[in-house]
Amino acid sequence: MVPVCWPHHAHIARELPVLAVLRWESENAVGPQLMEEWNRYAFPMFCDRMAQRLGESTCRTGRHQDWPAEGRYTASLDASPR
């Protein structure tokens, strides 16, 4: 589900640590509530967001494609007054 190019996608890179901590907490909880929340809410909602944000991109098939405008965007940031 998570593409191998996930470090190139800021939204995934921000969400994965949160998802990992939620999973760890649910496994170490004394009662079943946190595991239920993980299975019912956290993981399915993460999967839905991934599918929506990545869409039909090549990343889902294992062939990451950089953002075509990334060079121009970076250059505009470098040229802006600070």
CORBELRA-V889660 format. One line per field, one symbol per residue. psi: psi as a letter, one per 40 degrees, with the letter a starting at -180 (. if undefined). A space follows every 10 residues. Layout:
psi = ???
//
This chain:
psi = dhiefdeehd dddddddddd dddddddeid iedddddddd dddddddddd ddddbfiede eegihihded ddddddddei i.
//
